[in-house]
């Protein structure tokens, strides 16, 4: 007879421990990059405070690097490359782009587990030109960069 109450107690504990999640977890949706942004864009010019600046100042370039490229894939993958005169990538940083309307944020993972924000600002594509308005860390202020495909 003692086993019946023990079995009942065990059933109550097991049934009580099974509870439906209040907020079911779902897999995050893949980031979709707008079609007009997809591709490799090469920096052509930069502005800081409404005044033109060199790409060297905008990106802290050192020879043999003369420009940079941004490559956006449709799934949110991103790469930033320093490029020489022969259009060879000297070094590349992978990252992830998130686009919300005309606002873009690009982050790159760091070795210590943190992420570095590479781009955080507005963007616009007109014909084959991409203009990104963001903070230019190497130049020390808010500015814009014009890229072409």
TORSEKOL-988856 format. One line per 3 residues: number of its first residue (from 1); their letters; for each residue y negated, x negated, z negated of C-alpha. Coordinates in Angstrom, 3 decimals. Each point is the difference from the previous one (the first is absolute). Example, Ala and Ser with C-alpha at 12.3 -4.5 7.8 and 13.67 -1.06 7.14 Angstrom:
// TORSEKOL-988856
1 = as = 4.500:-12.300:-7.800 ~ -3.440:-1.370:0.660
END
This chain:
// TORSEKOL-988856
1 = xxx = 0.000:0.000:0.000 ~ -2.355:-2.846:-0.634 ~ 0.297:-1.067:3.624
4 = xxx = -1.500:3.270:1.335 ~ -3.415:-0.490:-1.727 ~ 0.051:-3.658:1.001
7 = xxx = 0.680:0.892:3.668 ~ -2.736:2.654:-0.094 ~ -2.466:-2.482:-1.508
10 = xxx = 0.889:-2.524:2.673 ~ -0.523:2.582:2.778 ~ -3.410:0.969:-1.426
13 = xxx = -1.092:-3.638:-0.130 ~ 1.165:-0.690:3.557 ~ -1.546:3.180:1.393
16 = xxx = -3.235:-0.566:-1.917 ~ -0.269:-3.550:1.333 ~ 0.114:1.200:3.603
19 = xxx = -3.521:1.072:0.783 ~ -1.593:0.562:3.379 ~ -2.833:-2.421:0.799
22 = xxx = -3.356:1.682:-0.400 ~ -1.446:-2.040:2.873 ~ 2.653:-1.039:2.485
25 = xxx = -0.555:-3.445:1.449 ~ -0.339:-0.337:3.737 ~ -0.044:-3.079:2.159
28 = xxx = -3.517:-1.040:1.006 ~ -0.925:0.854:3.552 ~ -0.300:-2.880:2.422
31 = xxx = -3.585:-0.975:0.760 ~ -0.975:0.933:3.531 ~ -2.750:-2.042:1.613
34 = xxx = -2.192:1.786:2.582 ~ 0.975:-0.880:3.575 ~ -3.413:-1.432:0.877
37 = xxx = 0.315:-2.558:-2.833 ~ 3.489:-1.272:0.919 ~ 0.106:-3.426:1.630
40 = xxx = -1.418:-3.497:-0.404 ~ -3.753:-0.306:-0.386 ~ -1.909:-3.309:0.271
43 = xxx = -3.254:-0.511:-1.921 ~ -2.998:-0.460:2.292 ~ -3.045:0.242:-2.262
46 = xxx = -1.068:0.682:-3.574 ~ -3.050:1.350:-1.818 ~ -1.127:-0.454:-3.602
49 = xxx = -2.911:2.037:-1.308 ~ -0.846:1.085:3.560 ~ -0.257:-3.620:1.206
52 = xxx = 2.502:-1.765:2.268 ~ 2.140:-2.689:-1.638 ~ 2.617:-2.348:1.412
55 = xxx = 3.686:0.848:-0.234 ~ 0.323:-3.305:-1.857 ~ -2.233:1.388:-2.753
58 = xxx = 1.486:3.509:0.093 ~ 3.576:-1.228:-0.441 ~ -0.421:-3.493:-1.452
61 = xxx = 1.618:-1.519:3.094 ~ 0.698:-3.720:0.162 ~ 0.908:-1.857:3.189
64 = xxx = 2.129:0.365:1.998 ~ -0.247:3.746:-0.792 ~ -2.766:1.641:2.015
67 = xxx = 0.691:3.704:-0.490 ~ 2.320:2.509:-1.667 ~ 2.203:2.827:1.191
70 = xxx = 1.048:3.216:-1.695 ~ 3.213:1.639:1.189 ~ 0.723:3.608:-0.951
73 = xxx = 3.412:1.625:0.518 ~ 0.571:3.743:0.069 ~ 1.989:-0.050:-3.267
76 = xxx = -2.777:-1.605:-2.078 ~ 1.143:-3.605:0.383 ~ -2.921:-2.408:0.408
79 = xxx = -0.514:-3.694:0.636 ~ -3.112:-2.179:-0.229 ~ 0.088:-3.319:1.910
82 = xxx = -2.248:-3.026:0.317 ~ -0.070:-0.914:3.697 ~ -0.890:-3.204:1.881
85 = xxx = -1.717:-0.418:3.393 ~ 3.361:0.281:1.772 ~ 0.508:3.413:-1.635
88 = xxx = 2.841:-1.348:-2.137 ~ 0.366:1.448:-3.503 ~ -0.344:-2.866:-2.492
91 = xxx = 0.839:2.074:-3.070 ~ 0.777:3.662:-0.549 ~ -0.190:2.287:-3.027
94 = xxx = 2.140:3.163:0.092 ~ -1.283:3.154:-1.635 ~ -0.079:3.764:-0.048
97 = xxx = -2.706:2.237:1.451 ~ -0.812:3.455:-1.335 ~ -2.312:2.161:2.096
100 = xxx = -1.624:3.182:-1.260 ~ -2.232:1.438:2.691 ~ -2.541:-2.691:0.878
103 = xxx = 0.695:-2.028:-3.164 ~ 2.451:-2.907:-0.061 ~ 1.440:-2.104:-2.780
106 = xxx = 2.168:-3.022:0.727 ~ 1.820:-1.865:-2.746 ~ 2.167:-3.124:0.063
109 = xxx = 2.644:-0.834:-2.612 ~ -0.621:-3.137:-2.075 ~ 2.651:-2.334:-1.421
112 = xxx = -0.831:1.066:-3.572 ~ 0.894:3.639:0.747 ~ -3.596:1.217:0.359
115 = xxx = -1.635:0.995:3.266 ~ -3.135:-1.252:1.707 ~ -2.292:2.514:1.669
118 = xxx = -0.834:-1.383:3.450 ~ -1.862:3.003:1.414 ~ -1.563:2.896:-1.858
121 = xxx = -2.477:1.985:2.062 ~ -0.706:2.164:2.999 ~ 1.195:-0.551:3.548
124 = xxx = -0.802:1.319:3.465 ~ 1.474:-0.620:3.429 ~ -2.120:0.422:3.121
127 = xxx = 1.688:-0.905:3.287 ~ 1.590:-3.398:-0.678 ~ -2.181:-0.878:-3.014
130 = xxx = 0.932:0.395:-3.667 ~ -2.744:-0.263:-2.623 ~ 1.030:-0.376:-3.642
133 = xxx = -2.621:0.269:-2.741 ~ 1.244:-1.760:-3.133 ~ -0.780:-2.652:-2.601
136 = xxx = 0.114:-3.468:1.567 ~ 1.098:-2.159:-2.915 ~ -0.594:-3.324:1.765
139 = xxx = -3.537:1.085:0.909 ~ -0.658:1.504:-3.432 ~ -1.056:3.496:0.928
142 = xxx = 0.545:3.271:1.804 ~ 0.100:-0.327:3.739 ~ 1.752:0.971:3.185
145 = xxx = 2.250:-1.660:2.522 ~ 0.440:0.978:3.627 ~ 3.435:-0.560:1.556
148 = xx = 1.301:0.474:3.553 ~ 3.523:0.595:1.293
END
